Amino acid sequence: MMVSNVLGIIIGVVVIIIGIILLICWFPMFVAVLKGIIPILLILIGAGALIYFISEIKSKLEISKEEKTIPDQK
């Protein structure tokens, strides 16, 4: 059991080192990908926030309509 934990740590360190080396070698391509992804992410996040807050406003309006139509029962 201890061997698998140590093996997992070694594999994790090796993968991190390979990732750092590749990031340094391919940095210009990495920046180009980020330039392409960031606008798309901003559009999707903005659309998601817009849909969420519009639905929140609609649900609050429906709740207030229900409160007005249902009299208090005591």
TIPA-704074 format. One record per residue (C-alpha): x, y, z; residue number from 1. Coordinates in nm, 4 decimals, always signed. Layout:
<recs>
<rec><px>X</px><py>Y</py><pz>Z</pz><resi>NUM</resi></rec>
...
</recs>
This chain:
<recs>
<rec><px>+0.0000</px><py>+0.0000</py><pz>+0.0000</pz><resi>1</resi></rec>
<rec><px>+0.2837</px><py>+0.2381</py><pz>+0.0811</pz><resi>2</resi></rec>
<rec><px>+0.4538</px><py>+0.1582</py><pz>-0.2513</pz><resi>3</resi></rec>
<rec><px>+0.1503</px><py>+0.2722</py><pz>-0.4513</pz><resi>4</resi></rec>
<rec><px>+0.1444</px><py>+0.6063</py><pz>-0.2683</pz><resi>5</resi></rec>
<rec><px>+0.5132</px><py>+0.6657</py><pz>-0.3342</pz><resi>6</resi></rec>
<rec><px>+0.4681</px><py>+0.5594</py><pz>-0.6975</pz><resi>7</resi></rec>
<rec><px>+0.1794</px><py>+0.8034</py><pz>-0.7326</pz><resi>8</resi></rec>
<rec><px>+0.3923</px><py>+1.0875</py><pz>-0.5930</pz><resi>9</resi></rec>
<rec><px>+0.6798</px><py>+1.0045</py><pz>-0.8294</pz><resi>10</resi></rec>
<rec><px>+0.4461</px><py>+0.9922</py><pz>-1.1307</pz><resi>11</resi></rec>
<rec><px>+0.2890</px><py>+1.3236</py><pz>-1.0241</pz><resi>12</resi></rec>
<rec><px>+0.6282</px><py>+1.4948</py><pz>-0.9970</pz><resi>13</resi></rec>
<rec><px>+0.7400</px><py>+1.3576</py><pz>-1.3355</pz><resi>14</resi></rec>
<rec><px>+0.4189</px><py>+1.4758</py><pz>-1.5033</pz><resi>15</resi></rec>
<rec><px>+0.4568</px><py>+1.8237</py><pz>-1.3485</pz><resi>16</resi></rec>
<rec><px>+0.8173</px><py>+1.8487</py><pz>-1.4712</pz><resi>17</resi></rec>
<rec><px>+0.7178</px><py>+1.7381</py><pz>-1.8234</pz><resi>18</resi></rec>
<rec><px>+0.4333</px><py>+1.9902</py><pz>-1.8194</pz><resi>19</resi></rec>
<rec><px>+0.6663</px><py>+2.2751</py><pz>-1.7183</pz><resi>20</resi></rec>
<rec><px>+0.9187</px><py>+2.1803</py><pz>-1.9884</pz><resi>21</resi></rec>
<rec><px>+0.6483</px><py>+2.1651</py><pz>-2.2561</pz><resi>22</resi></rec>
<rec><px>+0.4975</px><py>+2.4944</py><pz>-2.1395</pz><resi>23</resi></rec>
<rec><px>+0.8353</px><py>+2.6629</py><pz>-2.1738</pz><resi>24</resi></rec>
<rec><px>+0.8979</px><py>+2.5098</py><pz>-2.5177</pz><resi>25</resi></rec>
<rec><px>+0.5471</px><py>+2.5792</py><pz>-2.6511</pz><resi>26</resi></rec>
<rec><px>+0.4801</px><py>+2.9108</py><pz>-2.4758</pz><resi>27</resi></rec>
<rec><px>+0.3974</px><py>+3.1091</py><pz>-2.7941</pz><resi>28</resi></rec>
<rec><px>+0.1409</px><py>+2.8447</py><pz>-2.8963</pz><resi>29</resi></rec>
<rec><px>+0.0023</px><py>+2.8444</py><pz>-2.5424</pz><resi>30</resi></rec>
<rec><px>-0.0495</px><py>+3.2214</py><pz>-2.5573</pz><resi>31</resi></rec>
<rec><px>-0.2193</px><py>+3.1890</py><pz>-2.8966</pz><resi>32</resi></rec>
<rec><px>-0.4608</px><py>+2.9300</py><pz>-2.7573</pz><resi>33</resi></rec>
<rec><px>-0.5387</px><py>+3.1548</py><pz>-2.4600</pz><resi>34</resi></rec>
<rec><px>-0.6078</px><py>+3.4446</py><pz>-2.6959</pz><resi>35</resi></rec>
<rec><px>-0.8611</px><py>+3.2262</py><pz>-2.8732</pz><resi>36</resi></rec>
<rec><px>-1.0220</px><py>+3.0728</py><pz>-2.5645</pz><resi>37</resi></rec>
<rec><px>-1.0610</px><py>+3.3794</py><pz>-2.3407</pz><resi>38</resi></rec>
<rec><px>-1.3165</px><py>+3.5662</py><pz>-2.5589</pz><resi>39</resi></rec>
<rec><px>-1.5258</px><py>+3.2514</py><pz>-2.5996</pz><resi>40</resi></rec>
<rec><px>-1.5178</px><py>+3.1892</py><pz>-2.2239</pz><resi>41</resi></rec>
<rec><px>-1.6189</px><py>+3.5491</py><pz>-2.1533</pz><resi>42</resi></rec>
<rec><px>-1.9136</px><py>+3.5202</py><pz>-2.3936</pz><resi>43</resi></rec>
<rec><px>-2.0282</px><py>+3.1907</py><pz>-2.2382</pz><resi>44</resi></rec>
<rec><px>-1.9870</px><py>+3.3135</py><pz>-1.8795</pz><resi>45</resi></rec>
<rec><px>-2.1705</px><py>+3.6367</py><pz>-1.9607</pz><resi>46</resi></rec>
<rec><px>-2.4560</px><py>+3.4500</py><pz>-2.1286</pz><resi>47</resi></rec>
<rec><px>-2.4806</px><py>+3.2099</py><pz>-1.8347</pz><resi>48</resi></rec>
<rec><px>-2.4916</px><py>+3.4964</py><pz>-1.5843</pz><resi>49</resi></rec>
<rec><px>-2.7536</px><py>+3.6761</py><pz>-1.7931</pz><resi>50</resi></rec>
<rec><px>-2.9759</px><py>+3.3673</py><pz>-1.8125</pz><resi>51</resi></rec>
<rec><px>-2.9344</px><py>+3.2994</py><pz>-1.4398</pz><resi>52</resi></rec>
<rec><px>-3.0229</px><py>+3.6511</py><pz>-1.3283</pz><resi>53</resi></rec>
<rec><px>-3.3155</px><py>+3.6813</py><pz>-1.5689</pz><resi>54</resi></rec>
<rec><px>-3.4583</px><py>+3.3566</py><pz>-1.4301</pz><resi>55</resi></rec>
<rec><px>-3.4049</px><py>+3.4858</py><pz>-1.0742</pz><resi>56</resi></rec>
<rec><px>-3.5996</px><py>+3.8036</py><pz>-1.1559</pz><resi>57</resi></rec>
<rec><px>-3.8793</px><py>+3.5992</py><pz>-1.3135</pz><resi>58</resi></rec>
<rec><px>-3.9054</px><py>+3.3682</py><pz>-1.0111</pz><resi>59</resi></rec>
<rec><px>-3.9154</px><py>+3.6653</py><pz>-0.7708</pz><resi>60</resi></rec>
<rec><px>-4.1924</px><py>+3.8227</py><pz>-0.9783</pz><resi>61</resi></rec>
<rec><px>-4.3896</px><py>+3.4956</py><pz>-0.9723</pz><resi>62</resi></rec>
<rec><px>-4.3468</px><py>+3.4670</py><pz>-0.5947</pz><resi>63</resi></rec>
<rec><px>-4.4678</px><py>+3.8226</py><pz>-0.5418</pz><resi>64</resi></rec>
<rec><px>-4.7723</px><py>+3.7555</py><pz>-0.7669</pz><resi>65</resi></rec>
<rec><px>-4.8556</px><py>+3.4420</py><pz>-0.5655</pz><resi>66</resi></rec>
<rec><px>-4.8276</px><py>+3.6322</py><pz>-0.2374</pz><resi>67</resi></rec>
<rec><px>-5.0736</px><py>+3.8945</py><pz>-0.3637</pz><resi>68</resi></rec>
<rec><px>-5.3309</px><py>+3.6424</py><pz>-0.4879</pz><resi>69</resi></rec>
<rec><px>-5.3273</px><py>+3.4076</py><pz>-0.1863</pz><resi>70</resi></rec>
<rec><px>-5.4880</px><py>+3.5695</py><pz>+0.1226</pz><resi>71</resi></rec>
<rec><px>-5.3437</px><py>+3.4970</py><pz>+0.4634</pz><resi>72</resi></rec>
<rec><px>-5.5148</px><py>+3.2039</py><pz>+0.6261</pz><resi>73</resi></rec>
<rec><px>-5.5356</px><py>+3.2303</py><pz>+1.0038</pz><resi>74</resi></rec>
</recs>
